[in-house]
Amino acid sequence: MNKSIHYFSQKETVDKKIDKGLLGIRGRQANEFAELGLPILPGVIVDSTLASGLEEASVWEMIEPYLEKCSAVVGKSFGNAGNPLLVKIVISPNLAIANYPTLHNFGLTKPTLAGFEKWVGANFAAHEVLFLLNGMLTIEKQAAELESKNTEVAGLASALKEISAILKSGKVDASGLEIMQKYGPLLPEGFFESPETQLEISLREISRLLRLDDQNDGDTAIIVQPMVYGNYGKGSCSGSFFSRNIVSGEKKLQGKFFEEKFDDINSIGKDINAITPASLKKLQQIAWMLEDDSKDIRQIRFTIENGKLWLIEQKSVESKSTISLIQLLLDLNKRKIVDDAYVVKTVKPGQLNEILHPVLDITSVKDFKKTAGGIAGAPGAAVGRVYFTADSLIDAQRVARQNGQDTRCILVMPATYAGDVKGIEVATGVLSIEGGYSAHASVVARQYGKVSLVRPDLQIRGKKATLDGLTINEGDYITLNVPYYGESTVYIGKSALIEPDPESSGLLDFIRLTRSFVQEFHVRANADSPRDAKLALEFGAEGIGLCRTEHMFFNEKRINVFREMILSDSEDERKKVLRKLQKMQQDDFYGMFKVMAGREVTIRLLDSPLHEFIPHNPVEFESFMAYMAAKGGAKPNRTVVQEKIDALEEINPMLGHRGCRIAISYPEIYEMQVRAIFEAAYALQKEKITVCPEIMVPIVMNFRELKQIVYGKKIEGHAYQGIVAIEEAVRSELGVSKKIDYKIGTMIELPAAALSADEIARYAEFFSFGTNDLTQTTLGLSRDDFNSFMPDYTMYDLIDGNPFAILDARVRKLIAMAVQLGRTARPDLVKGLCGEHGARPENIKFCMDAGLNYVSCSSYSVPIALLSIAQIELDNAQKEGRKLVQKTVAAVERKAIKAPKASAPTPKGVAKKAGAKKAGRPAAVAETAAKKPKAKASTSKATKAPKSSKVTKAPKAKAAPAKAKSAPAKATLKDASAKPPKKGAKPLAAKKTGPVAVKKGASKKSAGTAKPAAVKKPAAKKK
């Protein structure tokens, strides 16, 4: 026996001492199947030490003994005239190279043709002769090309073209014998004369090609294996199936089988589960054994010949859905085949996008006109009728709802702005022209779980758009398909979608498993409504890191009320309208606090410029005029109204009158919002529900702005009431004795703020890095416009990637600097990052290393961020040679989401755990369920300063009444810290300068001498 030839079967494997690298990739796979005891066809492997040296060898003598062993297993003999065994030859390189042809049906010659025809029919036999010729003539052509035999190459190419055309047509007019006679002369002499000669010639020719081929580095093997046919006698069939449903993940075979057919060309198959019970049982055993062994979903091809089952091929499934992958992993985990860490490490964070959004049923768009390309803003698939303004979309949807019609709509606009949020919220998707991944439309779409695609080549004229030569009229159906990986496509027409279900898909179980590996660093969600808050909890968020209050005003029932307020003639009129808005805001905050009971809710006070709220087109203007007319009283003067609108227009509003700058000019607006926050909070406190409000002041550029907004100011008889005083006033009006434990912080979104973070930290208990604006103001790039010229920059390597997706190095420097400066002033400063940068694994790793406590992103991105964190924690533990201790995650979340109302048992259950939270530590993690101080809820565990928190015992702080109130602007951070912890400001602010505060009281002298970390907002005002 030649030591370079190896036999394998269901019962025999290649000698374990043999170097498996000599077998090639296909040879190794075949041997692995043999080791599993699968019903594979036996075979012979000529390893790489001999495969390219067969030209001078006695090939038949070497192979014959092994073929006899194969014949004994299969039940057919090679060369037998009545029941011939045919074989295939597989070229097995060490790497997956696909430039060699498929080689089947060796042994099919003039002596065996009639016997083969008896079993499969003359037409099929002729087809197989052609298939044999196609493979061998390709081998001859490749060898001739390498030897530069151009005449031979031309003749072989012509013959192959003819044969390929016949095979594609499926119609073979000539008999097998006629085909052999026609093309036989192109092959070595005697090729069709006997099976033995044919096999020997073929192996030598293949060996010659391997020797000539530069791609073969002496590492390619050759495999000879019997052929079996699904149409070879009664009871035969062939088929292909997946080990489970590759869309839903259901553990049920998915595929078809073909009775008495060799392949499925032009055949109508039957569901694989309808095969005979005995065969189905065998196939299930094989499929699930392979899943357990490979830890992956498998695609399996099989043949049953004369009642005997053979596994032909099995491989991984590239097209499987993320849902099916997660279902497989959870199944393996449940049966202890893989551990929790394996499950979490196997899924790529980006894959979760697919499971969170609808996916396209590709079979439903076969005949649709389509156009591919564009910039993916938010992944998923969406169907709807097209509308070109938010208002027209909302009106159309209302009419459709009244008439019981399809309400799905897609917003198509050049670009979207704050006023269009109402349209994005109710649309299924957005198609826009300007911007990219970080454009307004994309960001808002991700927040609301809608699909967004940017097509710069889209043209809109009135109620018609053209895209890549396709015309889209208002009211037409289109389908957006925006996969996380791959090219986006717009289809003209209404397709079918496969909707996600977080619970049945296994996503919720997967999230719970993921969260068990999340340590101190955690994830909050960007949410603006109770509905969003519920979704955030369901997806594993540990709080709300950004509530954009301006989004609440763009609701169609509120926008004109807000416009009335900003266009009012006087402060008194403004305040009158603000009282209406306050009730609306109070209801919003009440609902969100209730859903998030026991978890931090960071509310950003109004940030958008007033410019964003004014009517921007005739439709909006007429809507506002109709609203004002309906109020009664004097009819509004259109000219005067238009003049007021014009006066509010800004050339560069995003760097203009927005955020805290509005609060300085119109303090009554922030006062309304702050009152609404505390009225909602105290209403819930009365209901015994724990509330953790965090008030965030946006677009701060220096500490003076923040200090005034927090503590107020008196100047020349004019008093500016700060947040601390407003809280005290609300508490007094409501007759509440127990003070809510709240925090005040700011967004760091300007380089100036990052560079002066130590000064700002005296007045802020937390920082939230607004990285979209920080990127814009650092690089001087507009996130909505940079895509128009960025391709030129990337072509010349002038910029590293998209800075609105991956944090730019200079932005990272500013964040790291601000963290260090902020901690210097306030050691227990809590730090987060809000925005879609926070959902990218690359950015999350930086945030963890930089010392942040959390990231906050859209609810639909929360699972992605959680998975990224868990994988980083596991990777760090592995590198450090330690085992990561898992946490037991409480299962209350799911019930909380199922509760029909935000009240119900949910908040209670959540509240119980919340008290133990430390600075944003997960409230639903069982191991944190200590019952202690809510005060600690605002403290970052990462900033250990336990002792300093005890310094706050200054009874005098409580006793410094009127002074602080009479001079709010002068109340220093020191003063703030001099209050009892239980009622006053959070431990964060109270920690370090308590003693100083006690000493100085609220004297005016101390007003300008604020010390690092001395702050405690609530306290200062309280005095």
Helices and strands as residue ranges (DSSP letters): E 5-8, G 20-23, H 24-35, E 43-46, G 51-53, H 59-74, E 87-92, E 103-106, H 110-120, H 122-146, H 150-169, H 176-183, G 184-186, H 195-212, E 221-226, E 237-242, E 254-259, E 270-271, G 272-274, H 277-294, E 298-305, E 308-316, H 322-334, H 340-346, G 349-351, H 352-356, E 359-360, G 362-365, E 369-372, E 375-378, E 380-387, H 390-402, E 409-413, G 418-420, H 421-426, E 429-432, H 440-448, E 451-454, E 459-461, E 464-467, E 470-473, E 477-482, E 489-492, E 497-498, H 507-515, E 522-526, H 530-538, E 543-548, H 549-553, H 559-566, H 571-595, E 600-604, G 610-612, H 618-630, H 638-648, G 653-655, H 660-665, H 667-686, E 692-697, H 703-711, E 713-715, E 718-720, H 723-734, E 743-748, H 751-755, H 757-761, E 766-770, H 771-779, G 786-788, H 790-795, H 809-825, E 830-834, G 836-839, H 841-850, E 854-858, G 859-861, H 862-879, H 892-898, H 905-914, G 926-928, G 934-938, G 941-943, H 946-949, H 955-958, H 962-966, G 968-970, H 973-977, H 987-990, H 994-1000, G 1004-1008, H 1017-1022
